[in-house]
Amino acid sequence: MDTKPQTEITADDIWKEASLAKAYMYDIYFTFQDAGFTEELQASATDEALFTHGREFRETNAGAVTDVNLGWFAKTQSGHQWARLYRNIRSCNDFIENIDAATFDDANKNQLKGEAYFLRAYFYHRLTRAHGGVPLQLRVTQLSDAAEDFLIPRASYDDCIAQVLSDIDKAAEALKDRTFANTEKGRATLAAVKALKVRVLTDAASDLHDQATASAKTPIFASYANKELLFYTKGSRSDRWNAVKSAAKELMDSPLGHSVPTFGGDGLTNEQKADYIWRFFHQDSPDHIFSRYFIDTKSESGTQMSLFNGPAGYHAWGGNTPVQDFVDAFSMADGTKFSWSNPVHAANPYKNREARFYATILHDGMQWIQRPADYAVEEPTGTIHTGYYQLDPGSTDLYAGMDTRDGGGETWNATYTGYYLKKFINPAKGDHRNRINAVFPFIRLTEVYYNYIEACIELGELDEAKKYLNNIRKSVNLPAVTTNDQSELRRIYQNERRLDFYFEEHRYWDVRRWMIAPTAPGLNNLNGIRVTGMLKSGVGKQAKYEYDESRWNYTYRVIPLTQENRKWVDKCYYLPIHRDEMNRNENLIQNPGYEN
């Protein structure tokens, strides 16, 4: 009667064979699922993009989130589900409690232990970003445990950060020999651990977690009774930024096989530089410290970025499209700001822009790839057509471009904003419907450099900040920043970070930790572009439209969009704890703005 089933693996078996323990660990890694390459992207929950098909983004971006409706963040695609993160924290606890007694080799034991500590730190940091202080469950509970063991109150934000940093230190010790070169792709390394530490310290040092700063900016924080759940009190603000600077510089000085990109180096034209930048995001590189990898032979959403976001005139879904506010954030090629009030800029908004613009945005008139055969009959040039064009000088009727919501493509999938995403879009064999190989970067070395620059700015070390910021700008063909004004340098820095990490799941958290959301245009209104091409005087009737400045005069008009009622509400600095969780645990305290 005590015979062991031959088709089942017991819990004890896991700690006897490294292969079984690894399989268990891989299941924890699957918390990341499709990473940032799902159909619905976090970019559309902020001022980067509009999700064409609406769904829960409407509530999220209107500030209509409640403790029973978390909007898009309640969905699996967000990666921030409370219950899912805690389930995997439990699995990390299981590893931490049992790995030392495992009977397989020490090398595998050390790596798995380090990964468990790293992932627990990563998951708790995700929770603190969304909610502030959260319950710290650091052991595996059993059904026989006392009731109070399941009713853990929220820990202070200080205690949560201290626990995350403690786990990071333990992970660093266990993974001290794990590098980019000797570790399987997608698994934690010492560099990943150190980079996570920089990110955690940067969050904790930011305005959102400083009680005096945040309370002065936001009334609901000033009146909130449980400030310990939101604010960091360790040391002075200078101490906190110095901790960021020190942790970042340690990895910058010894990057453990990683390096920041130069995108082809010096001497390239803007067109050449843009091509390097675009291609950079289609493959692995030493800049990638912790990433999720996808191969085209597996049926995963991460292999379908081109389908999810490509233009409607290519049989793609046009899901997450750049909004006008983001498009306008790219500078001119000479580094000056783009402005619609400048008549030269307004007349040709897609001319003479910086290289990252052309690597990131698909705009009207941009050369793309050959269209599928059925759509190429109508539009054979492979040029993006998101405008409306006159074909007959004797008529005011306008031909709707293939990629518009009135055109000859899949109109229900077409953009409202007038743009499509180019970054991360690399149609396999020239067809957006084919699966692609892809890599989503959770952490890049470039982020570590940016956090170092931010720390220097906040410490008033502007020359040091400019030194590294200008190296980054040089790599994308932009001139050096010369300002000695801290506020202006901070503004430039924040915009550079916005452009460099577009669609990499940074912006949502950055606008909150900087507390700039109330004045961020793209969070408080929604705009797109209306492109119109009218035949030039003397040009006759055209049988077919193709982008041609010798035959058409083009005008560009920023238009308000009504697909969402975007409005910032201060309670959205944090997500609420869902009412179901509050009902399960009477010791939980709700976040400000959601108490009812």
N, C-alpha and C positions, 0 to 999 in steps of 0.2 A: 504493500500500500504506500510505501515511501519511495516509489520509483520516480526518478526525475524525468519529466517529459522531454522527448528528443527534439521537439520543434519549438521549445520556448527557452528563453534566456532569463535566468534569475538575476536579481540585483547583485548577488554575491559574485556571479560570473564576470560582471563588468570589471571588477577590481583584480581579476586573475589574468586577463589577457589585454594587452595594449590595444589590439585591434578593436575590441569591443568598447574599451574606454574612449578610443578615438571616435568611434561611431556615435557614442553618446555625446561627445563634445561637438561633433559636427551638427547634431540636432540642435544644440544650443545656438550655434552660429546661424542656424536657419531662422532665428529671430529676425535677422536682417532681410530675409526673403528676397524680394526684388530690389531692395535698397532704394535708391532714388530713381529707378527706372520702371515705375509702374505706369498704368494708364493715367491715373490722377496724381499729379506731382505737387509737392509742397510749394513749388514756385507759384502755383495758382492760389495759394492761401496767403499770398503777400503781394507786394507791388512789383513783382517780376512778370507775372503772366495772368491771363484769363483762361479759365477752363471753359472751352467752347460749349460743353454739354451741361453746364450748370451744376446740378446735383447739390451736395452739401456745402459746396463752396459759397453758395449764396448766403447761407446763415453765417458761416465763418467770417466772411468779409464784410457783413453788415453789422457785426458785433452782436448778433442774435444768439450767441452760444449761451446755454444754460446748463444747470447741473443734470438735466435729463436729455439734453441735446448738445453734445460736444462738437457738432458739425463734422467737418471732414476728419478731425483728429480722433473720432470714435472708430474710424474705419481701419481695417487691417493694413491698408496701403500706407497709412501715415507712419507706421512703425512706432507709435507712441501710446499704444493701448496699455492702460494700467494693468489689467489682469494678465495680459501676455507677457509683459516685462517681469511681473512678479513670479509668474510660472518659471521663467528662465532664470531668475535670481535664485529660486529654489533649487534648480538643477545645478547652478554654480555652487550653492551651499553644499549640495550633496557631494560634489567633487572635492571641495575644500575639506570636508569632514572625513572623507574616505581615501583620498589619493595617497596619503603617506603610508597607509597600511597595505596598499596594493602590492601584489607579488610579482609584477613585471619589472622591467629594467628602470634604473633611476633616471636615465635621460628622458624617456617618455613621461615618467612621473613628474619630473621638473617642468617640462614643457606644458603638460596638461594642467598642472597646478597654476603655473603662471597665466595660462589662458583663462582659467576659471576666475582668478583674481581680476584680470584685465576686463573680462566681460561683465563681471559683477559691478566693477567701477563704471564701465561704460553705460550699463543699464540704469544704475542709480543716477548717473549724471543726466541721462535722458529724462528721468522722472523729475529731477530737481529743476531742469530747464523749463519743464511744462508746469510744475506745480509748486515749486519752492521746496520747503522741508517735507519729507515723506516718511512713513514708517520704515524703520531700519530692521528688517527681518534677516538676521545673520546666521540662522541655523534652520535645519529641516524640522518642521513641526510634525508631530504624529497625532493620530486620532486620540491617543491616550493622554495627551497633554491637557493641562488645565485650561479652562475657558479663556482666562486672561492672556494666555500665550497667543491667542488668535485675535486679540483686541488691542493691538499695539498702537499707541498714539503716534501722531506725526512727530518726528524728531525736529529739532531746530535746524535751520539752514546751516548754521555753523557746524553742528554735529554731522550733518549729511556730507558736507564738503570734507570734513576731517576723516570720515569713514572712506570716502572715495579716494582721498589722497593716501590713506593707509593701505588700501587695496592696491593702489598704483605702486607704492613702494615695494610691496610684497611681490607683485607681478614682475617688477623690474629685477628683483633679485633672482627669481626663478627663471627669467628669460634673458639673463645677462649675456648669454652666448648666442641668442637667436637674432639673426640679421636678415636683411633683404636677400642675401645671396644663399643662405643655407636653410631657409624656411619655405614651406609650401605656400603658394600664393593664397591670400585671403586669411591666413592665420596670423595671430598676434606676434609681434617681434618687440625687441627692446625699444626700437625707434617708435613704434606705435604707442607703447606705454608712456614714453617720455613726451610724445606729442599730445597725447590725451591729457597729461598733467598740465601742459601749457594751456590747453583749451579750458580746462576746469578752473584754473587760476584766473584766466582772463575773464570768464563769466563772473566769478566771485568778486573781482575788482571793479566791475562795471557799475554804472550809475544805478541800474535797477536794484542792485543788492546793497547799496549804501543807504542807510536809513535816512540820514539828513537830506541827501540829494533827492531820493525818490519821494519822500514825504512832502518836500517842498514843491515838487512838480505835480504830484497826484493826490488830491484830497482823500480818496478812498484808502490810501496807504497811511496818511496822517492819522486817520480816525480808526484804523484797524487795531483791534485789541491784542492781536497775537503777532506782533512784529518779528518775533524771533523766528517765525516760520519763513520769513521772506528775506531777511537782511543778514549780511556778513559783518561780524564785529571784530574779527581777528586783526589786530594791529591797526595802524593808520592807513589812509588811502595810499600814501607813498610806499608804505611797507608792502601793500598788496601788489602795486604795480611793479615794485622792485622784485617781488617774487616771480611775477610773470616774466620780467626781463631776464632774470637769472636762469630760469628754467628753459626759456627759449634759446638763450645764447649757448647754453650747454649743448643742445642738440645741433644748433647751427655750426658750432666749432668742431663738433664730432658727429657728423650726420649718419654714421653707420651704414655707408653705402648709398645714401640718398643724395640727391642734388636738385636744385631748382632749375627750371628750363630756361634756355636762352632763345628758343624758337628760331633756330637757324643762325643766331649770332648777328653781328653788325653787317652793315652794307647792303641790306635787302630793301627792296621797294616795299611800299605798303601792301601791295598785292601779294608779293612773295611772303611777306611776314604773316599776312592774314591766312594764307594757305598753311603755313607751318602751325599756326595756333589752332586752326580747325582740325588738322590731322593729329595734333598732339592728344586730343581727347578721345581718339578712337583706339588707343593702344596703351599698354602698360608703359611705365617710365620710372626712372629713379625718384621722381617727385612724389609718386604714390607711396604712401606709408602704410595705410590700411584701406583696403578696397574690397569690393565684391566683384567677382569675375563671372562673365556669362559667355557660353559658347553656343554657336548657332545650331548645334545638333540636339540641344535640349529645349524642351517646350517650357520656357520660362518667360515671364513678361519682360524681363530685362533684355531679352533679345529682340524686342519689338519697338524700340524707341522710334525708329524711322516710320513704322506704321502708325504708331500712336500720335505722332506729332508732325509728320510730313504734310505737304500741301494737298488740298482736296482734289486738285487737278492731276494728281498722281495716284489716285485710289487710296490715299492715306486719310487719317482721321482728324488731322489738324487740332489735336486735343488741347494742348497748353501753348497758347500763343503770346508772344511778347506784347506788353502794353506800351502805349506811347510814352508814358513817363520814363520807363526804363530805356526805350530807344533814344530818348532825348539826353540821357545821362552820358552817352558816349561823346567825347570831345571831337573837335576838328583835328585834322592830321597834324596841325602845328601846335596842338595842345591847348588851344583856346576853347572856351565853352561854346557849345552849340546853343543858338538862340533863335526862336521863331520871330523875334522882333528885329532880327538882322535880315534885311531884304535879300541879301545874297544867300544866306542859309535857307531862308524860307522858300526861295525859288528853286533850290537844288539841295534838298535835305539829305540826299544820299551820296552827294559828291564830296570828296576831300575830307572824309571822316577818318578817324583813327583805325588802325588795323583790326583791333578787336571787334569793331562794329561789323566788318565784313566777314569775320570768322564766326559771328554769333547770330546774326539776324538775316533771314530771307525777306527781302523787300521787293516791291514792285520794280520790274525792269532788271532784276539781278539774274545773271545766267546761272541756271541750275543744271540738271541732267535731262537727257532725252525722256520725254513722256512715254508711258505705256502705249502700245500700238493703237489701241482704240481711241485714246485721247490725243495722240499725235496727229491724227487726221485733221482735227480742228486746230491744234496748236503744235506745230512741228519744231519750233525753235528751242524748246526747253528753257524758256525764260519765265520767271515768276510773273504772273498776271493777277494782281490784286486790285486793279483799278478798273475804271469805266472809260471807254474810248469811243470817239466819234469815227464812223467809217464813211459817212456820206456828208459832204459839206452842205448839202441842201436840206439836211434833216438834223434836228436836235436830239434824236434818239441816240442812245449810247449803248455800245456793245459791252456786256459784262465779261470781264476777264475770267479765264478758266478757273482761277483759284478763288473767286469771290463766291458769295452765297447766292448769287444770281447767275452764275456762269455755267459752263458745260461740264464741270467736274462734279464731284459728290457734294452738292450744295449744302446738305445737312451737316457735313463735316468741315465746312469752310470757315475761315477765320472771320471773326467780328472786328478784330483790331486792325486788320490790313497787313499783318505780318505773320510769318511762321518762324519756328525755331530752326537754326542751322547748327548750333553747337550740339554735339553728340549725335547728329543725324548723318548717317553714312550708309546710304541704301546699298545693300548687297546686290551685286550683279545688276545694278542700275534699276532696281525695283524696290520701292518702299515696303512692299508686302513681304519681302524675304526676311528671314531672321538674320541677325547680325551677331558677330562677336563684339563684346562690349565690356568696359570696366567702369564701375562707379566708384569714385574716390571719396570715401568717408573722411579721410585725413590726408592732406598733402603737406610736404615740407614747406611749400609756399605759404600755407596758413601759419606755420610757426614763425616765418619771417614777418608776416603781417602782424601777428600778435606782439612780436618784439617791437615793431615800429609803433604800434599803438601804445605800448607801455612807455616808450621813449617820449612820445607826444604828451602823454598824461603826466609824465615826470618833468616836463619842460625841457627835455634834452633834444631840442629841435634839430640841431645839426646832425646828431646821430640818427635820428628818425629819417631825415632827408637823404642821408647817405644810402640807406638801404631801400627807401622808397624810390629813389631815383635810379637805382640799379634795376628794380623791377620795371619802372617806366621805360628805361633804355631798352629792355628786352622786347618791348612791344612798339618800338620806334617813337616814343614820346619824349619830349624835352624834359630837362630837369626842373624840379620845383625849386623856387628860390625864396618863397615867402618866409618871413621870420615871425609871422603872426600865428600864435598857437591855435586860435579858433579856425582860421582859414586853413591851416595845415590839417587840422582834424577833419574839416569838411572835405578836403581833397582826398585824404586817406580813406574816409568812409565811402566816398564815391568809387575810388579805385578798387576797394575790397568788393563793393557791390558788383562791379563789372567782371572782376577776375573769378569770382565764385558763383557766377550766375548758374542757376539750376543745380547747385551742389548742396542745397539745404542749409545755407548759412543765413540768408537774408531774413528769414522769419525770426530767427533768434537775435540777430544783430539789431534790427530796428527796435526790439524790445529792450535789450540790455543797454543800448544807447539812449533809450527813452525818446526817440525822435519820431515815433509813430504818429503822434497827434498832428505833426506838421509835414508828414511825408505825403506828397500829392497823390501818389498812386494808391495809398491806403484810404484816401478820403474822397476820391473821385475816380472815374474810369474813362479813359480816352483812347481813341484809335485814330486812324488816318483815312481820309477819302482822297484818292488819287483820280484825277480826271485828265484825259488826253484829248485835246481838240486839234483837229487838222489845221495845219498852217495855211495861211492865205496862198491860194494858187494850187494847192494840192488837191487832186481829184478824188473821186470816189474810190475806196479801197475794198477789194474783195475779201481781204482777211487782215486781221490786226497782227502786228508784231512790233515789239518795242523798237522805236526809231525816232531819235530826237530831230532828225532832218525833216520828218513829215508831221510830227505831232508836237504841240506845245503842252507841257505838263504843269498842272497846278496841284498843290498839296494843301489840304485843309484838315486841321485837327478837329475831330468831332467827338462829342460826348457819347458814351455808350450807356445803354439802359439795361443791359443783361444782368447787372448786379447793382445794388444800392450800397456802394462801398462807403463805410463810415467807421472811423476809429472810436472805440469805446474803451475807457481806461481799465475796466475789469479784464480786458483781453490781454493785459500784460501776462496774466497767468491763465491756465485752463482750470476749470472747476474740477473737483473730485465728483465723479458721477454719484447721483443720489443712491443708486444701488449699493455702492461701496459705503456710503455714509450710513445706510440702513443696516448693513452687515456689521459695522464697527462703530459703536456708539462713542468711542473715544476720538474719532476723527473730527477735525475742525475744518470748516469750509474756507475757501479763499475769498478775499475781499471782492465785493460786488455781486457775489452769488449767494449770500446768506439770505435765506427766506424762512 
